[in-house]
Amino acid sequence: MKRTEMNLPELVRCVVDAHRQEPGPLLVVLQDLQDRLGYIDPEAIPLVAAELNLSRADVHGVVTFYRDFRSQPPGRTTVRVCRAEACKSVGAEELLARLEQTFGVRVGQTTPDGSMTLDQVFCLGNCALGPAAQVNGRLYGRLDHDRLAGMVQREAS
């Protein structure tokens, strides 16, 4: 995640200007904003809408439709557990349930201390090495609860 010293209106203008010439730039603008901020600040929605001559409803609809966009800052560590069939068949559901229990959060939530966000994905393309997960964007396979929980605790500290 890139940090910026710009205020939100300046950042939105800068990001939109960088992508304005692309066909249908809304998705790439939102992805860039999320890369820079870690999430889509709800206050950015009307700014993006105005810059791209779209309605607020159009921008809000895209942000809420795609699961990869978040409207709150993620935890310091983001864990995405694969729930596709190949991973399910080798224990992904149990792995996810134990993570929820261990860290006291459900899928899509962040721990109260902001240390970890737990999420799901429906394929990471690591089917032969399931169950698989991403921890802060890095892919891991053949995971069990102890190994994954240990990685999360190391990353979050």
C-alpha positions in Angstrom: 0.0 0.0 0.0 1.4 3.4 -1.0 1.0 6.2 1.5 0.4 9.7 0.3 0.7 13.2 1.8 -2.1 14.6 -0.5 -5.5 15.3 0.9 -8.3 13.2 -0.4 -9.6 15.6 -3.1 -6.1 16.1 -4.5 -5.4 12.3 -4.4 -8.7 11.6 -6.3 -7.9 14.2 -8.9 -4.3 12.8 -9.3 -5.5 9.2 -9.7 -8.4 10.1 -12.1 -6.0 12.2 -14.2 -3.6 9.3 -14.4 -6.4 7.0 -15.8 -8.8 9.4 -17.5 -7.8 8.4 -21.0 -8.4 4.7 -20.4 -11.6 3.2 -21.6 -14.1 2.9 -18.8 -11.6 4.1 -16.1 -13.8 3.6 -13.0 -12.5 0.2 -12.0 -8.8 1.1 -12.5 -9.3 4.4 -10.6 -10.9 2.6 -7.7 -8.2 0.0 -7.7 -5.5 2.6 -7.7 -7.2 4.5 -4.8 -7.4 1.3 -2.8 -3.8 0.5 -3.5 -2.8 4.0 -2.2 -5.2 4.1 0.8 -5.8 0.5 1.6 -9.5 1.0 1.2 -12.1 3.2 -0.7 -12.8 6.0 1.7 -16.6 6.6 1.5 -15.8 10.3 1.1 -14.0 9.6 -2.1 -17.1 8.2 -3.8 -18.7 11.6 -4.6 -15.3 13.0 -5.6 -14.7 10.1 -8.1 -18.2 10.5 -9.4 -17.7 14.2 -10.1 -14.3 13.7 -11.7 -15.6 11.0 -14.0 -19.0 12.6 -14.6 -20.8 9.6 -13.1 -23.5 9.4 -10.5 -22.6 8.7 -6.9 -24.9 5.7 -7.1 -22.9 4.3 -10.1 -19.6 4.6 -8.1 -21.1 3.3 -4.9 -22.6 0.4 -6.8 -19.2 -0.7 -8.2 -17.5 -0.4 -4.8 -20.2 -2.5 -3.0 -20.5 -5.0 -5.8 -16.9 -6.2 -6.0 -15.7 -8.0 -2.8 -12.1 -6.8 -3.3 -13.1 -3.2 -2.6 -13.4 -2.4 1.0 -14.9 0.7 2.6 -12.9 0.5 5.9 -9.2 0.2 6.4 -7.9 -3.4 6.5 -6.0 -4.9 9.4 -2.2 -4.8 9.4 -2.3 -8.4 8.1 -4.8 -9.5 5.5 -5.6 -13.2 5.2 -7.6 -14.6 2.3 -8.5 -18.3 2.6 -9.4 -20.2 -0.6 -12.8 -21.8 -0.5 -12.9 -23.3 -3.9 -13.7 -27.0 -4.3 -10.2 -28.3 -4.5 -9.2 -26.5 -1.2 -12.5 -27.4 0.4 -11.9 -31.1 -0.3 -8.7 -31.0 1.7 -9.8 -29.0 4.7 -10.3 -25.3 3.9 -13.6 -25.0 5.6 -12.2 -26.4 8.9 -9.2 -24.2 8.5 -11.3 -21.1 8.1 -13.6 -22.1 11.0 -10.6 -22.5 13.3 -9.1 -19.1 12.2 -12.4 -17.5 13.0 -12.4 -19.1 16.4 -8.8 -18.3 17.1 -8.9 -14.6 16.2 -12.5 -13.9 17.1 -13.6 -12.6 13.8 -15.8 -13.8 10.9 -15.0 -13.7 7.2 -15.0 -10.1 6.1 -14.2 -8.7 9.5 -11.1 -7.1 11.1 -10.0 -7.8 14.6 -10.9 -5.1 17.1 -7.2 -4.2 17.6 -6.7 -3.9 13.8 -4.1 -6.6 13.6 -5.8 -8.9 11.1 -8.6 -8.9 8.4 -10.0 -12.3 7.5 -11.4 -12.8 4.1 -12.2 -15.5 1.6 -11.6 -16.0 -2.1 -13.0 -18.7 -4.4 -9.8 -19.7 -6.2 -6.2 -18.7 -5.8 -5.0 -21.0 -8.6 -3.0 -23.2 -6.2 -5.4 -26.2 -6.3 -2.7 -28.9 -6.1 -1.4 -27.4 -2.9 -4.6 -26.9 -0.9 -5.7 -25.7 1.4 -4.3 -22.4 0.2 -4.3 -18.9 1.5 -2.8 -15.5 0.9 -1.2 -13.6 3.8 -0.5 -10.0 2.8 -0.6 -10.9 -0.8 1.8 -13.9 -0.6 0.5 -17.3 -1.6 0.9 -20.3 0.7 -0.2 -23.9 0.2 -0.6 -27.1 2.2 -1.7 -25.1 5.2 -3.0 -26.3 8.5 -4.3 -24.1 11.3 -1.1 -24.0 13.4 1.1 -23.0 10.4 -1.4 -20.3 9.2 -2.2 -18.9 12.6 1.6 -18.7 13.3 2.2 -16.7 10.1 -0.7 -14.4 10.9 0.6 -13.7 14.4 4.2 -13.1 13.1 2.9 -10.7 10.4 0.5 -8.9 12.7 3.1 -8.1 15.4 
